[in-house]
Amino acid sequence: MSVAVQDIPKSLIYEMVDGVPIYYKGYRDYLNGTKKLEDVMASSILQAALAGWIVTKLNLMLAQHYGKQYLAVSNELGIFFKKKSWRGADLAIVERNQVKALLKELNNEYLKIAPKIVIEIDTKADLSAFENPSSYYQKKTKELLDFGVECVIWIYTETQTVMFAQAGQPWQLQEWTESFEVMENVVLNIPELIEEMTED
């Protein structure tokens, strides 16, 4: 038996595309009572640790090479495209000057300008509604690039690969054992990050 959209709590909406909700993976488990809301919305320990460590490393490298020009942010940043259309970003690099006033105002709205870089670690989206699940990644990536994001980077923990997309250039996929450039002078290597997080 299908559940009417109006019966699904708004808190279970992960993203919205032209008024069509994309729900959190596992939202049906919440609806049938087998999972709590926080269980549905939560990240795995690997995803959470990677996101936290990457944003820390990014801010250190950005400060070292660019001073106060950029800021790396995390915690599923909401990016607002237009009415009833928004996406989430695990991590993003934004220009400080573009967000400084918003931060001083303690602004609680989604970001309405394009970050410079978006980094995603897997997805929390329920992909069961997609005929081809890979189309979710492609469409989201294209929307971010069309909005003005310079580069979208996907880190896939299951396949241990990293995908890069830049507007007007072929998208690239590589093993995550290879180091990759986020921006000039800002380079990450996933196994090295994991080793740093787990060393005694």
N, C-alpha and C positions, 0 to 999 in steps of 0.2 A: 504494500500500500504506500503510495507516494505521499509525501508531506507537502502541504501547500507552503509556498514561499513565505506568506504572511505569518505562518506558525513557527518559523525558524527565527530564533533571537538574532538581533542585529549584531550582537557580540561574536557570532559565529561567521560573520562575513570577513573574509581575508582581504579581498580586493573587489572593486566594482568596475565593470567595463560597459560603458553605454547603458547604464541602468540594470545590467545583468550581474547579479552577485556571483562571486567565486568564493566558495566556502572553505573553511579550514579542513584539511585532511582529517578524517575521523569524526566529522560533525554528526554523522549518522549514529555513531556510538554514543554521543552525548544525547541525541534525541531518543534513543531506545534505552537510555539509562545505564549503559555499561561503562561510561567514562564521565568524569567530571569535566567541567568547562576548562579548567586550568590544564588538564591532561591533554586535551585536544589542541590547545594553543601553545603548548610547551615545545621547546627545542630539545634535541638529544644532548647528552653531555659533550659529544664531539662537536656538534654544531655550535653550541653555546661557548665552549672553550675556544674554538677557532675564531669565532666572531669577536670575542673579548680580546684575545691576544692580537689578532690582526689589527683591530682599531687602535690598540695601544702602540703597536709597532708603526703603524701608519702615521700616527700623530708625532711620534719621535722623529721619523724620517722627514715628514713634511716640515716640521719646525727646523730641522737641521739644514735642509736644502732650500726652503722657501720662506723661512721666517714665520710671520703671522698671516701669510696670504691664504692658507687653506686650513680647513678643519675636517677631520674624519669623525663621522657620527655613526651611531649604531642604534639598536633597539627597534628595528622594523620601522624606519622612517616612512611616513605616509607622503606620497608625491601626488599632488592634485593636478589632473590634466584639465578637466572641465567639469561641469555639473554632472554628477552621477558617474564619473570616471576617475578612478584613482588606483594607484598601485603601491605596494610596499617594497621597501629596500632594506635588506639585512644591514648593509653598510653603505655609506656614501661619503664622497669627498665633496665638500662645498666650499665656495669662496667665502671667507669670513665677512668681507664687506657686504655681501648679499644677505647674510643672516644675522649680522650683529644687532641691528635694530630689533629684529624679531625676538632674539634672545633677551635683550634688555627689557623688552615689554613683557617677558614671560609668556610669549605667544604660544598657545596650545593648539594651533591649527596645523593642518598638513602643509607641507612646503609647496608653494605655487610657482616656483622657478626650478629650472633643471639643475640638478647637481652636476658637477664636472664628471665624476666617476660613480658608478653603482656596482657594488659587489654583492652577489647573491650566493648563499651557501645552501644548496638543494632548494626545496620549496616546501612551504606549509600548506600549499593549495591542494584541495581535493581535485584530482584530475579525472575522476570517473565519468564526468559529464563530457569529456573531450573524446571524440572519436579516435584521434591520434594524440596521446599525451604530449608528444614532443611539440605539437602545435602551440601548447601553452607557453613553453619557453620561447619559441620563435616569436609569437605575437607580443608577449610582454617585452622582450628585448627590442623588437622593432618599435613599439610604442615609446619606450624610453629614449631610443635614439632619435625618433621623429620629434620628440618633445625638446631635444637639445642636449641630452646626455652625450658626452664625447665618447665614452667607452663603457660597455657593460661586460662584467666579468662574472661567469658562473663557476663556482667550485662545487663539483659533484663528489660527495664523499663515498657513495656506493661504488662508482666506477673509477674513483681516484683520478679524475681528469679535470682540466680547467678549460673553459671555453671563453674566447674573447670576441667581442663584436664592436666594430667601429663603423660609423656611417660611411657609406661609399667604398668600403673595403670588404674583401672576403672574410667571413667569420672563420676563426681558427680554433682547433681543438688540440690539446696536448696532454701528455701524462703529467700528473701533478708533481712528479719527481723533478721535473725541469723548473728552474726558476723563471719567474715571469715579471715583466715590468708593468707596474700599475700606472706610473707616470715616470718621466725622466728622473733618474736617480732614486726612484722608489721601487724597490724590487723585493718580491716575496718568494719564498720556497716553502711549500706546505710541510714536507717531512722535517725540514729544519725547525719550523715553528712548533711542530708536535714534539720534537726532541727537546727544544727549549722549555716547553711547558711541563715535560715529564722528567727532566733531569733532577738528580738528587742535589 
